[in-house]
Amino acid sequence: MGDPAGVGPEITVRAWAALHKTGPAFMVIGDALSLASAWGGADVPVEKVTGPAEAAQVFKKALPVLDIPLQTPVVAGQPSPAHANQIVRWIETGAGLALSGDVAGLVTAPIAKASLYATGFRFPGHTEFLEELVADQSYDGARGPVMMLAAAGLRVTLATIHLPISAVPAALTVEKIVTVGLVTAQALRRDFGIPEPRLAVSGLNPHAGESGSLGREEITLIDPAVRALRDLGVNAFGPLPADTLFHEGARATYDAALCMFHDQALIPVKMLDFYGGVNITLGLPIVRTSPDHGTAFDIAGRGVARADSMIAAIRMARSIADRRAA
């Protein structure tokens, strides 16, 4: 359910309202009271369930909730460290159900890391915590986690994620870029049904370094990584200037773009599909997606949060799970 003081409860309620007749069916792990009192919740029946089997039976008529209740009240827009332990339990429970195969995948609503840090949470976010939770599980293929953002007409993956721009060059290595490329190519085949994926690799510097005059990372890191990927059977090409990588004609030449840092990847995704983008974690033994936005505390409880990204994340998780099963 994500942070109960954010928009997680209301976009979850709205997702059920949009999907309960057609599916895919889902069960919420979280606080039933928060969901029942979320904006719009008055029009959505909430029913506590004991597990996924019961949830599947009630989904068409009520929002099924595996209730792990909070111990203190929620005020919309005001995150509290008092909720942190339960938020962590919700994530752990969802990961466990996905690992056991009791559910097809895990969709995570946004969390606020600051509230969790106050109680000793030591991970930068959901993705890194999930990596730890599934670390000992076997997985057939290149291992992640790798963050992919998918929107209308564009998929991007990231070589570095939540780092200051000043720290990105030192964090890049040939090995890291190759690993992200391998995981991306594998996911395009396994999770998206693209038998011969094409992978465009961006440069780091303006004009992809301009032959070394604007930076040498393309020469020392990115070009060797692209050549290594090609040697490993991946149809990768680059490094390409990021400022010409995302227009319509360029996007037609690849199935995913491997970018070097956060904003290089996320700005084009959000320009193309601000409300409907999906965050997908590749290279894990479980299917995991999430909305491509944060907790939005500034609008929580006001009834204006859109559920497009949550709905897209649920549909994407179902689609990937079906392809993996096949």
C-alpha positions, 0 to 999 in steps of 0.5 A: 500500500505504500506510505499510508499518508501519501497517495498510495491508498487512494490510487489503490482504491481507484485502481480497483474501481477501474479494474474490478470488472475486467481484472487483473485481480489483485490483493492489497497488503496494508491497513484496511482502515486507511483504504476504507477511508481513502478519498473515494473509499466510501464508494468502494467496498473493502473486505479483509481476506486471509490470502490470495485464494480468498482475494481472487474470490471477492475481487469482483465485488470488493477490494480484498485486503490482507490487513496488517493494521497500523498502530497509530492514526494516519493524517493525509499528507503527514508521514510518520515514523510511527508507520515505518515498521508496518510499511516494512512488514507490508513489503516483506509480506508481498515479497514473500508471497511472490517468492512462494508463487502464491501471487504472480507479482508484486506492485508497490505503491510509493514510500517515503524513505525519510520516515523509514530512515528514522527507524533504522531502515538502511536501504535507499529505497524499495528496489534495494530492499527487495534485492536484499529480500530475494538475494538468496533465491535462485534466478535463471539469468543475468541478475539485477536489480536494474530499474526500467521505466516504461511509457508509451513508445519508450523503455529506458534502463539506468546504469546509475540511479539515485546519485548526485550528478557529481558522483555518476562518473566515478560510479560507472564501470564497464562491468556495470554497464555490461551487466545492465545491458545483459539484464535489459536484453534478457528482460526484453526477451523474457518479459516483453516477448521481443526475440531479438532486442535492440539496445541503444546505449547513451553517452554520458557527456554532451555530444557523447563526449565529442571524440574526447574533447567533452569528456572521455567516459565514452572512450574509456567506459561506454564504448568498451562496454558496448563492444563487450555486449556485442561480443556476448550476443546483445545487439547493442549500439552506441554511445549515442548523444542523449539529446538526439536519442529520444525523438520519434525517429530515433525511438523506432530504431531500438527496443530500450535505451540504456542511460547513464544517470537518472534524469537522462532516462526519466525526463523523456519518459515523463515528457512522453507519458507523465501520468502512465509511466511504470517502474519495473525492476528487472533481474529479480526472481519475482515480478515487481512493478510500481507507479512512476511517481512518489508519495505526493504528500502535497495532494494526498487526501485531496481527491486529485491524485490520478491512478493511471500509473498504478493501473498501468503498473498492475497491468504490466505486472500481470503481463510480465508474469504471464510471459514468464509463466509461458 
